[in-house]
Amino acid sequence: EHRIDSHVLCELLEIPDEKWQNAIEGYLNTQRFDILVAPDKFDTALRLYEQHKRRQNIIGVGLVNTGRMHKFLHYDVKGSLAEEVTAANGLARGYANLLLAHVMKCETEQELKQHRTAITPTCMTYRNHTARQINFKVYEIPFIGQRALAKQLTVKEEQLAAVESELAAVEQVINMLRHLL
């Protein structure tokens, strides 16, 4: 069995300004989970992906041809969403630029139509002369950067507290019923 060093895009990126977290998470959507491998490992990884996709139920995950990412390493457009992402990994930086450098940042929805492709911090997008809100569920749980891990932990702790509270209420009802019996 082949072992190839691989990374998930969301684990290689950081979003320093929390204001743009939802917009980047929402715009990238499933591309956040794309896999990056060394350029010389792409063909092998692609063959393995093809062989195992059905059995492992691998759907909706992209395998990035990182050999092309060096072209986008310094491809950043002033005012674009790419400005809001940092990456220590050059392949991830190039891919983030490819995906986000054409998406212009707008403070309000009224600015959107000034650009071909744009987004607000509230995740209202504009593309092909159409404004559209990104589904809230796409970005309600963040995955990009260290802050995302802390947020996921907080959400899980809140869910656990809610379940424990519900359990305590059910146990109270059970005790009351036992007392009545």
Secondary structure in CASP SS format (residue, H / E / C, confidence):
PFRMAT SS
TARGET T0000
AUTHOR 0000-0000-0000
METHOD secondary structure of the structure
MODEL  1
E C 1.00
H C 1.00
R C 1.00
I C 1.00
D C 1.00
S E 1.00
H E 1.00
V E 1.00
L H 1.00
C H 1.00
E H 1.00
L H 1.00
L E 1.00
E E 1.00
I C 1.00
P C 1.00
D C 1.00
E H 1.00
K H 1.00
W H 1.00
Q H 1.00
N H 1.00
A H 1.00
I H 1.00
E H 1.00
G H 1.00
Y H 1.00
L H 1.00
N H 1.00
T H 1.00
Q H 1.00
R H 1.00
F H 1.00
D C 1.00
I E 1.00
L E 1.00
V E 1.00
A C 1.00
P H 1.00
D H 1.00
K H 1.00
F H 1.00
D H 1.00
T H 1.00
A H 1.00
L H 1.00
R H 1.00
L H 1.00
Y H 1.00
E H 1.00
Q H 1.00
H H 1.00
K C 1.00
R C 1.00
R C 1.00
Q C 1.00
N C 1.00
I C 1.00
I C 1.00
G C 1.00
V C 1.00
G C 1.00
L E 1.00
V E 1.00
N C 1.00
T H 1.00
G H 1.00
R H 1.00
M H 1.00
H H 1.00
K H 1.00
F H 1.00
L C 1.00
H C 1.00
Y C 1.00
D C 1.00
V C 1.00
K C 1.00
G C 1.00
S E 1.00
L H 1.00
A H 1.00
E H 1.00
E H 1.00
V C 1.00
T E 1.00
A E 1.00
A C 1.00
N C 1.00
G H 1.00
L H 1.00
A H 1.00
R H 1.00
G H 1.00
Y H 1.00
A H 1.00
N H 1.00
L H 1.00
L H 1.00
L H 1.00
A C 1.00
H C 1.00
V C 1.00
M E 1.00
K E 1.00
C C 1.00
E C 1.00
T C 1.00
E H 1.00
Q H 1.00
E H 1.00
L H 1.00
K H 1.00
Q H 1.00
H C 1.00
R C 1.00
T E 1.00
A E 1.00
I E 1.00
T C 1.00
P C 1.00
T C 1.00
C C 1.00
M E 1.00
T E 1.00
Y E 1.00
R E 1.00
N C 1.00
H C 1.00
T E 1.00
A E 1.00
R E 1.00
Q E 1.00
I C 1.00
N C 1.00
F H 1.00
K H 1.00
V H 1.00
Y H 1.00
E C 1.00
I C 1.00
P C 1.00
F C 1.00
I C 1.00
G C 1.00
Q H 1.00
R H 1.00
A H 1.00
L H 1.00
A H 1.00
K H 1.00
Q H 1.00
L H 1.00
T H 1.00
V H 1.00
K H 1.00
E H 1.00
E H 1.00
Q H 1.00
L H 1.00
A H 1.00
A H 1.00
V H 1.00
E H 1.00
S H 1.00
E H 1.00
L H 1.00
A H 1.00
A H 1.00
V H 1.00
E H 1.00
Q H 1.00
V H 1.00
I H 1.00
N H 1.00
M H 1.00
L H 1.00
R H 1.00
H H 1.00
L H 1.00
L C 1.00
END
